[in-house]
Amino acid sequence: MAQLTCGYRNSSDRMVIVRCIGPDEFFLERVVFPFELLSFLAPPESIVQIWTHSLGGAELRESIEVEDLCVDLSGLESASEPAAPAAMADSAGMALDWQQAS
């Protein structure tokens, strides 16, 4: 199954739970701390849900299509070795769009 390289940065000041639900029973769930960056692989047509907790319990904060979190690594990879997720900024220090906190 082909998978997309994706990234999500928690720009809030609260911990969130990221759930990625995809075709063929694909499921990924991770806790992401404030200002932390999560890099992950997911199949196309997956949905990413961002959950948080409030006084009333679990609360769905955001639902995002995985294609909107996709990272294009074509310019950062060499032909023989893929780039590591931690090294996704170019040599001039410019961050990719999904790495910039909003």
Sequence and secondary structure as in RCSB ss.txt:
>XXXX:A:sequence
MAQLTCGYRNSSDRMVIVRCIGPDEFFLERVVFPFELLSFLAPPESIVQIWTHSLGGAELRESIEVEDLCVDLSG
LESASEPAAPAAMADSAGMALDWQQAS
>XXXX:A:secstr
   EEEEEE  SSS EEEEEE STT EEEEEE TT EEEEEE TT EEEEEEEETTEEEEEEEEEGGGGB   TT
T  SSS   GGG S TT    GGGS  
